[in-house]
């Protein structure tokens, strides 16, 4: 029986900045345009957090039952199923419990906005979260995980947050979504770079496996640059004070040097931490800048 601490570790709380930051960025646009709604923003945050934890548990379950995430192959933090701390059924139930929470919060937003088509968007998010590593042909094993992250944890999360408050998606929200999506992808790229040897042995054809270590390191740098460029455009389209969001770049200089310097395995774990914190800081500063620049 897994302990509470093991369940928290399995939830991978360090990934939560990737869920919080897009909601902050999307809300920053709503603030700038005078339509910020704290209640709807909090519901959007609950959707994002529940989906993030849900996909973490879903990945734990699917990788565990396939045997691709066993303790002897694992480089990063241990998994619940792979380590034997919890049964597959327990972890699967936890994943679907999180998806249910996300669905309930999303339904609340549908009722508040009257935009019933958002139900289809929410369903697509849950399906994409499950089949990332679930099903007979998980797309995460085919090198398409970054596409999912960019679309759902970048564009959909950011633009969706703006939409439920303004009932429209201005260009600044799209640029903010590109910035958030690129950094979220950068986190996944580093995660897969860290696990590249184990994934090769397990037959997982992630994008990192397909590109190789050197190509993956270049991709990380490219995503960081795209994110900062899109963040600059977002700031220019909103309040002048939002330009301070570019201070998040300071947290990325070290991770970029580490990745390009050839770090492998456990040495890449701090890169995951600081990339996530940089994304969160960008979202916070964009929101704060928009708030004071109203």
C-alpha positions as protocol buffer text, in pm:
chain_id: "A"
residue {
  index: 1
  type: UNK
  ca { x: 0 y: 0 z: 0 }
}
residue {
  index: 2
  type: UNK
  ca { x: 149 y: 331 z: -107 }
}
residue {
  index: 3
  type: UNK
  ca { x: 195 y: 597 z: 159 }
}
residue {
  index: 4
  type: UNK
  ca { x: 61 y: 950 z: 130 }
}
residue {
  index: 5
  type: UNK
  ca { x: 414 y: 1071 z: 57 }
}
residue {
  index: 6
  type: UNK
  ca { x: 445 y: 818 z: -227 }
}
residue {
  index: 7
  type: UNK
  ca { x: 114 y: 929 z: -376 }
}
residue {
  index: 8
  type: UNK
  ca { x: 234 y: 1290 z: -363 }
}
residue {
  index: 9
  type: UNK
  ca { x: 557 y: 1190 z: -531 }
}
residue {
  index: 10
  type: UNK
  ca { x: 358 y: 1002 z: -794 }
}
residue {
  index: 11
  type: UNK
  ca { x: 151 y: 1315 z: -858 }
}
residue {
  index: 12
  type: UNK
  ca { x: 479 y: 1483 z: -960 }
}
residue {
  index: 13
  type: UNK
  ca { x: 407 y: 1815 z: -796 }
}
residue {
  index: 14
  type: UNK
  ca { x: 712 y: 1968 z: -966 }
}
residue {
  index: 15
  type: UNK
  ca { x: 519 y: 1960 z: -1293 }
}
residue {
  index: 16
  type: UNK
  ca { x: 238 y: 2178 z: -1158 }
}
residue {
  index: 17
  type: UNK
  ca { x: 396 y: 2510 z: -1264 }
}
residue {
  index: 18
  type: UNK
  ca { x: 325 y: 2396 z: -1620 }
}
residue {
  index: 19
  type: UNK
  ca { x: -46 y: 2395 z: -1527 }
}
residue {
  index: 20
  type: UNK
  ca { x: -50 y: 2719 z: -1326 }
}
residue {
  index: 21
  type: UNK
  ca { x: 151 y: 2938 z: -1565 }
}
residue {
  index: 22
  type: UNK
  ca { x: -88 y: 2922 z: -1866 }
}
residue {
  index: 23
  type: UNK
  ca { x: -383 y: 3016 z: -1644 }
}
residue {
  index: 24
  type: UNK
  ca { x: -190 y: 3316 z: -1513 }
}
residue {
  index: 25
  type: UNK
  ca { x: -92 y: 3416 z: -1866 }
}
residue {
  index: 26
  type: UNK
  ca { x: -446 y: 3382 z: -1997 }
}
residue {
  index: 27
  type: UNK
  ca { x: -578 y: 3578 z: -1701 }
}
residue {
  index: 28
  type: UNK
  ca { x: -318 y: 3849 z: -1762 }
}
residue {
  index: 29
  type: UNK
  ca { x: -474 y: 3914 z: -2101 }
}
residue {
  index: 30
  type: UNK
  ca { x: -819 y: 3929 z: -1941 }
}
residue {
  index: 31
  type: UNK
  ca { x: -686 y: 4180 z: -1686 }
}
residue {
  index: 32
  type: UNK
  ca { x: -535 y: 4395 z: -1959 }
}
residue {
  index: 33
  type: UNK
  ca { x: -864 y: 4407 z: -2147 }
}
residue {
  index: 34
  type: UNK
  ca { x: -1071 y: 4478 z: -1838 }
}
residue {
  index: 35
  type: UNK
  ca { x: -1256 y: 4148 z: -1817 }
}
residue {
  index: 36
  type: UNK
  ca { x: -1078 y: 3960 z: -1539 }
}
residue {
  index: 37
  type: UNK
  ca { x: -1307 y: 3730 z: -1339 }
}
residue {
  index: 38
  type: UNK
  ca { x: -1141 y: 3571 z: -1036 }
}
residue {
  index: 39
  type: UNK
  ca { x: -1403 y: 3298 z: -997 }
}
residue {
  index: 40
  type: UNK
  ca { x: -1372 y: 3179 z: -1354 }
}
residue {
  index: 41
  type: UNK
  ca { x: -993 y: 3202 z: -1338 }
}
residue {
  index: 42
  type: UNK
  ca { x: -990 y: 2981 z: -1027 }
}
residue {
  index: 43
  type: UNK
  ca { x: -1212 y: 2724 z: -1199 }
}
residue {
  index: 44
  type: UNK
  ca { x: -978 y: 2725 z: -1500 }
}
residue {
  index: 45
  type: UNK
  ca { x: -686 y: 2674 z: -1260 }
}
residue {
  index: 46
  type: UNK
  ca { x: -861 y: 2376 z: -1101 }
}
residue {
  index: 47
  type: UNK
  ca { x: -917 y: 2224 z: -1446 }
}
residue {
  index: 48
  type: UNK
  ca { x: -551 y: 2268 z: -1536 }
}
residue {
  index: 49
  type: UNK
  ca { x: -416 y: 2128 z: -1208 }
}
residue {
  index: 50
  type: UNK
  ca { x: -649 y: 1828 z: -1210 }
}
residue {
  index: 51
  type: UNK
  ca { x: -558 y: 1747 z: -1570 }
}
residue {
  index: 52
  type: UNK
  ca { x: -185 y: 1777 z: -1495 }
}
residue {
  index: 53
  type: UNK
  ca { x: -199 y: 1542 z: -1197 }
}
residue {
  index: 54
  type: UNK
  ca { x: -434 y: 1312 z: -1386 }
}
residue {
  index: 55
  type: UNK
  ca { x: -199 y: 1278 z: -1682 }
}
residue {
  index: 56
  type: UNK
  ca { x: 90 y: 1214 z: -1442 }
}
residue {
  index: 57
  type: UNK
  ca { x: -99 y: 925 z: -1281 }
}
residue {
  index: 58
  type: UNK
  ca { x: -216 y: 802 z: -1621 }
}
residue {
  index: 59
  type: UNK
  ca { x: 143 y: 791 z: -1746 }
}
residue {
  index: 60
  type: UNK
  ca { x: 250 y: 611 z: -1431 }
}
residue {
  index: 61
  type: UNK
  ca { x: -21 y: 349 z: -1487 }
}
residue {
  index: 62
  type: UNK
  ca { x: 32 y: 296 z: -1859 }
}
residue {
  index: 63
  type: UNK
  ca { x: 412 y: 286 z: -1844 }
}
residue {
  index: 64
  type: UNK
  ca { x: 394 y: 59 z: -1542 }
}
residue {
  index: 65
  type: UNK
  ca { x: 168 y: -205 z: -1693 }
}
residue {
  index: 66
  type: UNK
  ca { x: 384 y: -210 z: -2006 }
}
residue {
  index: 67
  type: UNK
  ca { x: 698 y: -259 z: -1801 }
}
residue {
  index: 68
  type: UNK
  ca { x: 866 y: 40 z: -1964 }
}
residue {
  index: 69
  type: UNK
  ca { x: 908 y: 223 z: -1634 }
}
residue {
  index: 70
  type: UNK
  ca { x: 1037 y: -46 z: -1400 }
}
residue {
  index: 71
  type: UNK
  ca { x: 1257 y: 49 z: -1106 }
}
residue {
  index: 72
  type: UNK
  ca { x: 1576 y: -79 z: -1269 }
}
residue {
  index: 73
  type: UNK
  ca { x: 1516 y: 130 z: -1583 }
}
residue {
  index: 74
  type: UNK
  ca { x: 1404 y: 446 z: -1407 }
}
residue {
  index: 75
  type: UNK
  ca { x: 1643 y: 743 z: -1391 }
}
residue {
  index: 76
  type: UNK
  ca { x: 1412 y: 1002 z: -1236 }
}
residue {
  index: 77
  type: UNK
  ca { x: 1179 y: 983 z: -934 }
}
residue {
  index: 78
  type: UNK
  ca { x: 1023 y: 642 z: -881 }
}
residue {
  index: 79
  type: UNK
  ca { x: 681 y: 558 z: -1019 }
}
residue {
  index: 80
  type: UNK
  ca { x: 398 y: 402 z: -818 }
}
residue {
  index: 81
  type: UNK
  ca { x: 330 y: 107 z: -1048 }
}
residue {
  index: 82
  type: UNK
  ca { x: 685 y: 53 z: -1167 }
}
residue {
  index: 83
  type: UNK
  ca { x: 817 y: 39 z: -810 }
}
residue {
  index: 84
  type: UNK
  ca { x: 531 y: -178 z: -684 }
}
residue {
  index: 85
  type: UNK
  ca { x: 422 y: 84 z: -430 }
}
residue {
  index: 86
  type: UNK
  ca { x: 64 y: 80 z: -566 }
}
residue {
  index: 87
  type: UNK
  ca { x: -135 y: -155 z: -786 }
}
residue {
  index: 88
  type: UNK
  ca { x: -217 y: -60 z: -1145 }
}
residue {
  index: 89
  type: UNK
  ca { x: -585 y: -44 z: -1059 }
}
residue {
  index: 90
  type: UNK
  ca { x: -527 y: 203 z: -778 }
}
residue {
  index: 91
  type: UNK
  ca { x: -320 y: 435 z: -996 }
}
residue {
  index: 92
  type: UNK
  ca { x: -570 y: 413 z: -1283 }
}
residue {
  index: 93
  type: UNK
  ca { x: -850 y: 505 z: -1041 }
}
residue {
  index: 94
  type: UNK
  ca { x: -649 y: 803 z: -919 }
}
residue {
  index: 95
  type: UNK
  ca { x: -600 y: 920 z: -1277 }
}
residue {
  index: 96
  type: UNK
  ca { x: -969 y: 899 z: -1359 }
}
residue {
  index: 97
  type: UNK
  ca { x: -1057 y: 1064 z: -1029 }
}
residue {
  index: 98
  type: UNK
  ca { x: -847 y: 1362 z: -1131 }
}
residue {
  index: 99
  type: UNK
  ca { x: -1009 y: 1367 z: -1474 }
}
residue {
  index: 100
  type: UNK
  ca { x: -1350 y: 1370 z: -1303 }
}
residue {
  index: 101
  type: UNK
  ca { x: -1249 y: 1672 z: -1095 }
}
residue {
  index: 102
  type: UNK
  ca { x: -1131 y: 1851 z: -1411 }
}
residue {
  index: 103
  type: UNK
  ca { x: -1457 y: 1763 z: -1587 }
}
residue {
  index: 104
  type: UNK
  ca { x: -1668 y: 1895 z: -1298 }
}
residue {
  index: 105
  type: UNK
  ca { x: -1479 y: 2224 z: -1284 }
}
residue {
  index: 106
  type: UNK
  ca { x: -1496 y: 2253 z: -1661 }
}
residue {
  index: 107
  type: UNK
  ca { x: -1870 y: 2195 z: -1656 }
}
residue {
  index: 108
  type: UNK
  ca { x: -1898 y: 2482 z: -1410 }
}
residue {
  index: 109
  type: UNK
  ca { x: -1724 y: 2707 z: -1662 }
}
residue {
  index: 110
  type: UNK
  ca { x: -1958 y: 2585 z: -1936 }
}
residue {
  index: 111
  type: UNK
  ca { x: -2260 y: 2680 z: -1726 }
}
residue {
  index: 112
  type: UNK
  ca { x: -2114 y: 3022 z: -1639 }
}
residue {
  index: 113
  type: UNK
  ca { x: -2020 y: 3108 z: -1996 }
}
residue {
  index: 114
  type: UNK
  ca { x: -2304 y: 2936 z: -2179 }
}
residue {
  index: 115
  type: UNK
  ca { x: -2047 y: 2803 z: -2427 }
}
residue {
  index: 116
  type: UNK
  ca { x: -2157 y: 2441 z: -2446 }
}
residue {
  index: 117
  type: UNK
  ca { x: -1903 y: 2363 z: -2718 }
}
residue {
  index: 118
  type: UNK
  ca { x: -1639 y: 2380 z: -2445 }
}
residue {
  index: 119
  type: UNK
  ca { x: -1756 y: 2032 z: -2341 }
}
residue {
  index: 120
  type: UNK
  ca { x: -1600 y: 1896 z: -2660 }
}
residue {
  index: 121
  type: UNK
  ca { x: -1275 y: 2078 z: -2581 }
}
residue {
  index: 122
  type: UNK
  ca { x: -1269 y: 1932 z: -2232 }
}
residue {
  index: 123
  type: UNK
  ca { x: -1338 y: 1582 z: -2362 }
}
residue {
  index: 124
  type: UNK
  ca { x: -1053 y: 1620 z: -2611 }
}
residue {
  index: 125
  type: UNK
  ca { x: -819 y: 1722 z: -2328 }
}
residue {
  index: 126
  type: UNK
  ca { x: -905 y: 1410 z: -2127 }
}
residue {
  index: 127
  type: UNK
  ca { x: -877 y: 1179 z: -2427 }
}
residue {
  index: 128
  type: UNK
  ca { x: -541 y: 1329 z: -2519 }
}
residue {
  index: 129
  type: UNK
  ca { x: -420 y: 1298 z: -2159 }
}
residue {
  index: 130
  type: UNK
  ca { x: -508 y: 928 z: -2144 }
}
residue {
  index: 131
  type: UNK
  ca { x: -376 y: 822 z: -2484 }
}
residue {
  index: 132
  type: UNK
  ca { x: -43 y: 999 z: -2438 }
}
residue {
  index: 133
  type: UNK
  ca { x: 87 y: 670 z: -2297 }
}
residue {
  index: 134
  type: UNK
  ca { x: -239 y: 472 z: -2287 }
}
residue {
  index: 135
  type: UNK
  ca { x: -410 y: 253 z: -2544 }
}
residue {
  index: 136
  type: UNK
  ca { x: -257 y: 15 z: -2794 }
}
residue {
  index: 137
  type: UNK
  ca { x: -70 y: 288 z: -2986 }
}
residue {
  index: 138
  type: UNK
  ca { x: 15 y: 569 z: -2744 }
}
residue {
  index: 139
  type: UNK
  ca { x: 121 y: 878 z: -2936 }
}
residue {
  index: 140
  type: UNK
  ca { x: 379 y: 965 z: -2671 }
}
residue {
  index: 141
  type: UNK
  ca { x: 571 y: 656 z: -2783 }
}
residue {
  index: 142
  type: UNK
  ca { x: 562 y: 781 z: -3142 }
}
residue {
  index: 143
  type: UNK
  ca { x: 737 y: 1112 z: -3080 }
}
residue {
  index: 144
  type: UNK
  ca { x: 418 y: 1321 z: -3072 }
}
residue {
  index: 145
  type: UNK
  ca { x: 411 y: 1407 z: -2703 }
}
residue {
  index: 146
  type: UNK
  ca { x: 543 y: 1757 z: -2761 }
}
residue {
  index: 147
  type: UNK
  ca { x: 252 y: 1829 z: -2996 }
}
residue {
  index: 148
  type: UNK
  ca { x: 4 y: 1736 z: -2721 }
}
residue {
  index: 149
  type: UNK
  ca { x: 183 y: 1951 z: -2464 }
}
residue {
  index: 150
  type: UNK
  ca { x: 208 y: 2255 z: -2692 }
}
residue {
  index: 151
  type: UNK
  ca { x: -157 y: 2239 z: -2796 }
}
residue {
  index: 152
  type: UNK
  ca { x: -324 y: 2149 z: -2466 }
}
residue {
  index: 153
  type: UNK
  ca { x: -90 y: 2287 z: -2199 }
}
residue {
  index: 154
  type: UNK
  ca { x: -2 y: 2590 z: -2409 }
}
residue {
  index: 155
  type: UNK
  ca { x: -264 y: 2715 z: -2652 }
}
residue {
  index: 156
  type: UNK
  ca { x: -577 y: 2552 z: -2507 }
}
residue {
  index: 157
  type: UNK
  ca { x: -495 y: 2625 z: -2143 }
}
residue {
  index: 158
  type: UNK
  ca { x: -396 y: 2987 z: -2205 }
}
residue {
  index: 159
  type: UNK
  ca { x: -653 y: 3081 z: -2468 }
}
residue {
  index: 160
  type: UNK
  ca { x: -922 y: 2883 z: -2287 }
}
residue {
  index: 161
  type: UNK
  ca { x: -857 y: 3078 z: -1966 }
}
residue {
  index: 162
  type: UNK
  ca { x: -887 y: 3404 z: -2155 }
}
residue {
  index: 163
  type: UNK
  ca { x: -1200 y: 3291 z: -2337 }
}
residue {
  index: 164
  type: UNK
  ca { x: -1399 y: 3192 z: -2028 }
}
residue {
  index: 165
  type: UNK
  ca { x: -1343 y: 3545 z: -1894 }
}
residue {
  index: 166
  type: UNK
  ca { x: -1371 y: 3760 z: -2209 }
}
residue {
  index: 167
  type: UNK
  ca { x: -1574 y: 3524 z: -2432 }
}
residue {
  index: 168
  type: UNK
  ca { x: -1319 y: 3589 z: -2707 }
}
residue {
  index: 169
  type: UNK
  ca { x: -953 y: 3514 z: -2777 }
}
residue {
  index: 170
  type: UNK
  ca { x: -748 y: 3824 z: -2870 }
}
residue {
  index: 171
  type: UNK
  ca { x: -410 y: 3791 z: -3046 }
}
residue {
  index: 172
  type: UNK
  ca { x: -221 y: 3862 z: -2722 }
}
residue {
  index: 173
  type: UNK
  ca { x: -370 y: 3547 z: -2571 }
}
residue {
  index: 174
  type: UNK
  ca { x: -254 y: 3337 z: -2866 }
}
residue {
  index: 175
  type: UNK
  ca { x: 101 y: 3471 z: -2834 }
}
residue {
  index: 176
  type: UNK
  ca { x: 92 y: 3404 z: -2460 }
}
residue {
  index: 177
  type: UNK
  ca { x: -22 y: 3050 z: -2537 }
}
residue {
  index: 178
  type: UNK
  ca { x: 271 y: 3002 z: -2775 }
}
residue {
  index: 179
  type: UNK
  ca { x: 510 y: 3118 z: -2503 }
}
residue {
  index: 180
  type: UNK
  ca { x: 361 y: 2891 z: -2237 }
}
residue {
  index: 181
  type: UNK
  ca { x: 338 y: 2597 z: -2476 }
}
residue {
  index: 182
  type: UNK
  ca { x: 699 y: 2627 z: -2587 }
}
residue {
  index: 183
  type: UNK
  ca { x: 830 y: 2625 z: -2229 }
}
residue {
  index: 184
  type: UNK
  ca { x: 601 y: 2335 z: -2137 }
}
residue {
  index: 185
  type: UNK
  ca { x: 745 y: 2148 z: -2436 }
}
residue {
  index: 186
  type: UNK
  ca { x: 1095 y: 2235 z: -2318 }
}
residue {
  index: 187
  type: UNK
  ca { x: 1020 y: 2064 z: -1986 }
}
residue {
  index: 188
  type: UNK
  ca { x: 906 y: 1749 z: -2167 }
}
residue {
  index: 189
  type: UNK
  ca { x: 1208 y: 1759 z: -2398 }
}
residue {
  index: 190
  type: UNK
  ca { x: 1446 y: 1764 z: -2101 }
}
residue {
  index: 191
  type: UNK
  ca { x: 1250 y: 1488 z: -1931 }
}
residue {
  index: 192
  type: UNK
  ca { x: 1281 y: 1270 z: -2242 }
}
residue {
  index: 193
  type: UNK
  ca { x: 1648 y: 1361 z: -2284 }
}
residue {
  index: 194
  type: UNK
  ca { x: 1709 y: 1240 z: -1931 }
}
residue {
  index: 195
  type: UNK
  ca { x: 1528 y: 912 z: -2003 }
}
residue {
  index: 196
  type: UNK
  ca { x: 1664 y: 858 z: -2353 }
}
residue {
  index: 197
  type: UNK
  ca { x: 1871 y: 546 z: -2276 }
}
residue {
  index: 198
  type: UNK
  ca { x: 1591 y: 377 z: -2086 }
}
residue {
  index: 199
  type: UNK
  ca { x: 1338 y: 467 z: -2355 }
}
residue {
  index: 200
  type: UNK
  ca { x: 1560 y: 317 z: -2625 }
}
residue {
  index: 201
  type: UNK
  ca { x: 1586 y: -4 z: -2424 }
}
residue {
  index: 202
  type: UNK
  ca { x: 1209 y: -11 z: -2370 }
}
residue {
  index: 203
  type: UNK
  ca { x: 1119 y: 61 z: -2733 }
}
residue {
  index: 204
  type: UNK
  ca { x: 971 y: 406 z: -2663 }
}
residue {
  index: 205
  type: UNK
  ca { x: 1028 y: 619 z: -2972 }
}
residue {
  index: 206
  type: UNK
  ca { x: 997 y: 959 z: -2811 }
}
residue {
  index: 207
  type: UNK
  ca { x: 1102 y: 1267 z: -3003 }
}
residue {
  index: 208
  type: UNK
  ca { x: 1428 y: 1267 z: -2806 }
}
residue {
  index: 209
  type: UNK
  ca { x: 1499 y: 911 z: -2921 }
}
residue {
  index: 210
  type: UNK
  ca { x: 1423 y: 1006 z: -3280 }
}
residue {
  index: 211
  type: UNK
  ca { x: 1635 y: 1322 z: -3276 }
}
residue {
  index: 212
  type: UNK
  ca { x: 1920 y: 1183 z: -3069 }
}
residue {
  index: 213
  type: UNK
  ca { x: 2083 y: 1361 z: -2775 }
}
residue {
  index: 214
  type: UNK
  ca { x: 2246 y: 1640 z: -2976 }
}
residue {
  index: 215
  type: UNK
  ca { x: 1929 y: 1718 z: -3172 }
}
residue {
  index: 216
  type: UNK
  ca { x: 1726 y: 1717 z: -2852 }
}
residue {
  index: 217
  type: UNK
  ca { x: 1962 y: 1965 z: -2687 }
}
residue {
  index: 218
  type: UNK
  ca { x: 1922 y: 2196 z: -2985 }
}
residue {
  index: 219
  type: UNK
  ca { x: 1545 y: 2158 z: -2967 }
}
residue {
  index: 220
  type: UNK
  ca { x: 1548 y: 2265 z: -2601 }
}
residue {
  index: 221
  type: UNK
  ca { x: 1737 y: 2583 z: -2689 }
}
residue {
  index: 222
  type: UNK
  ca { x: 1501 y: 2653 z: -2978 }
}
residue {
  index: 223
  type: UNK
  ca { x: 1194 y: 2617 z: -2757 }
}
residue {
  index: 224
  type: UNK
  ca { x: 1339 y: 2853 z: -2497 }
}
residue {
  index: 225
  type: UNK
  ca { x: 1408 y: 3114 z: -2764 }
}
residue {
  index: 226
  type: UNK
  ca { x: 1060 y: 3076 z: -2915 }
}
residue {
  index: 227
  type: UNK
  ca { x: 902 y: 3112 z: -2572 }
}
residue {
  index: 228
  type: UNK
  ca { x: 1093 y: 3429 z: -2490 }
}
residue {
  index: 229
  type: UNK
  ca { x: 1018 y: 3578 z: -2833 }
}
residue {
  index: 230
  type: UNK
  ca { x: 648 y: 3505 z: -2799 }
}
residue {
  index: 231
  type: UNK
  ca { x: 650 y: 3646 z: -2446 }
}
residue {
  index: 232
  type: UNK
  ca { x: 803 y: 3968 z: -2578 }
}
residue {
  index: 233
  type: UNK
  ca { x: 527 y: 3997 z: -2840 }
}
residue {
  index: 234
  type: UNK
  ca { x: 265 y: 3933 z: -2570 }
}
residue {
  index: 235
  type: UNK
  ca { x: 410 y: 4209 z: -2354 }
}
residue {
  index: 236
  type: UNK
  ca { x: 415 y: 4452 z: -2646 }
}
residue {
  index: 237
  type: UNK
  ca { x: 48 y: 4378 z: -2716 }
}
residue {
  index: 238
  type: UNK
  ca { x: -56 y: 4430 z: -2354 }
}
residue {
  index: 239
  type: UNK
  ca { x: 62 y: 4669 z: -2082 }
}
residue {
  index: 240
  type: UNK
  ca { x: 415 y: 4815 z: -2093 }
}
residue {
  index: 241
  type: UNK
  ca { x: 469 y: 4682 z: -1740 }
}
residue {
  index: 242
  type: UNK
  ca { x: 422 y: 4327 z: -1872 }
}
residue {
  index: 243
  type: UNK
  ca { x: 768 y: 4352 z: -2027 }
}
residue {
  index: 244
  type: UNK
  ca { x: 909 y: 4258 z: -1686 }
}
residue {
  index: 245
  type: UNK
  ca { x: 792 y: 3902 z: -1758 }
}
residue {
  index: 246
  type: UNK
  ca { x: 1111 y: 3869 z: -1964 }
}
residue {
  index: 247
  type: UNK
  ca { x: 1298 y: 3859 z: -1633 }
}
residue {
  index: 248
  type: UNK
  ca { x: 1212 y: 3488 z: -1638 }
}
residue {
  index: 249
  type: UNK
  ca { x: 1500 y: 3457 z: -1886 }
}
residue {
  index: 250
  type: UNK
  ca { x: 1740 y: 3490 z: -1589 }
}
residue {
  index: 251
  type: UNK
  ca { x: 1624 y: 3151 z: -1459 }
}
residue {
  index: 252
  type: UNK
  ca { x: 1687 y: 2984 z: -1794 }
}
residue {
  index: 253
  type: UNK
  ca { x: 2049 y: 3080 z: -1856 }
}
residue {
  index: 254
  type: UNK
  ca { x: 2177 y: 2809 z: -1622 }
}
residue {
  index: 255
  type: UNK
  ca { x: 1953 y: 2532 z: -1759 }
}
residue {
  index: 256
  type: UNK
  ca { x: 2047 y: 2622 z: -2117 }
}
residue {
  index: 257
  type: UNK
  ca { x: 2417 y: 2597 z: -2031 }
}
residue {
  index: 258
  type: UNK
  ca { x: 2361 y: 2265 z: -1855 }
}
residue {
  index: 259
  type: UNK
  ca { x: 2170 y: 2113 z: -2146 }
}
residue {
  index: 260
  type: UNK
  ca { x: 2408 y: 2240 z: -2413 }
}
residue {
  index: 261
  type: UNK
  ca { x: 2703 y: 2135 z: -2197 }
}
residue {
  index: 262
  type: UNK
  ca { x: 2612 y: 1769 z: -2239 }
}
residue {
  index: 263
  type: UNK
  ca { x: 2455 y: 1686 z: -1901 }
}
residue {
  index: 264
  type: UNK
  ca { x: 2287 y: 1346 z: -1883 }
}
residue {
  index: 265
  type: UNK
  ca { x: 2071 y: 1144 z: -1646 }
}
residue {
  index: 266
  type: UNK
  ca { x: 2022 y: 1278 z: -1296 }
}
residue {
  index: 267
  type: UNK
  ca { x: 2220 y: 1593 z: -1380 }
}
residue {
  index: 268
  type: UNK
  ca { x: 1921 y: 1707 z: -1589 }
}
residue {
  index: 269
  type: UNK
  ca { x: 1673 y: 1699 z: -1300 }
}
residue {
  index: 270
  type: UNK
  ca { x: 1762 y: 2055 z: -1185 }
}
residue {
  index: 271
  type: UNK
  ca { x: 1697 y: 2168 z: -1543 }
}
residue {
  index: 272
  type: UNK
  ca { x: 1341 y: 2037 z: -1514 }
}
residue {
  index: 273
  type: UNK
  ca { x: 1297 y: 2231 z: -1189 }
}
residue {
  index: 274
  type: UNK
  ca { x: 1434 y: 2562 z: -1317 }
}
residue {
  index: 275
  type: UNK
  ca { x: 1257 y: 2544 z: -1652 }
}
residue {
  index: 276
  type: UNK
  ca { x: 929 y: 2491 z: -1470 }
}
residue {
  index: 277
  type: UNK
  ca { x: 1002 y: 2777 z: -1231 }
}
residue {
  index: 278
  type: UNK
  ca { x: 1091 y: 3004 z: -1524 }
}
residue {
  index: 279
  type: UNK
  ca { x: 757 y: 2927 z: -1686 }
}
residue {
  index: 280
  type: UNK
  ca { x: 577 y: 2999 z: -1360 }
}
residue {
  index: 281
  type: UNK
  ca { x: 769 y: 3324 z: -1309 }
}
residue {
  index: 282
  type: UNK
  ca { x: 684 y: 3434 z: -1663 }
}
residue {
  index: 283
  type: UNK
  ca { x: 316 y: 3375 z: -1594 }
}
residue {
  index: 284
  type: UNK
  ca { x: 328 y: 3553 z: -1258 }
}
residue {
  index: 285
  type: UNK
  ca { x: 513 y: 3858 z: -1391 }
}
residue {
  index: 286
  type: UNK
  ca { x: 288 y: 3880 z: -1696 }
}
residue {
  index: 287
  type: UNK
  ca { x: -17 y: 3880 z: -1469 }
}
residue {
  index: 288
  type: UNK
  ca { x: 131 y: 4128 z: -1220 }
}
residue {
  index: 289
  type: UNK
  ca { x: 253 y: 4356 z: -1498 }
}
residue {
  index: 290
  type: UNK
  ca { x: -89 y: 4356 z: -1661 }
}
residue {
  index: 291
  type: UNK
  ca { x: -256 y: 4422 z: -1326 }
}
residue {
  index: 292
  type: UNK
  ca { x: -46 y: 4730 z: -1249 }
}
residue {
  index: 293
  type: UNK
  ca { x: -59 y: 4848 z: -1606 }
}
residue {
  index: 294
  type: UNK
  ca { x: -438 y: 4852 z: -1637 }
}
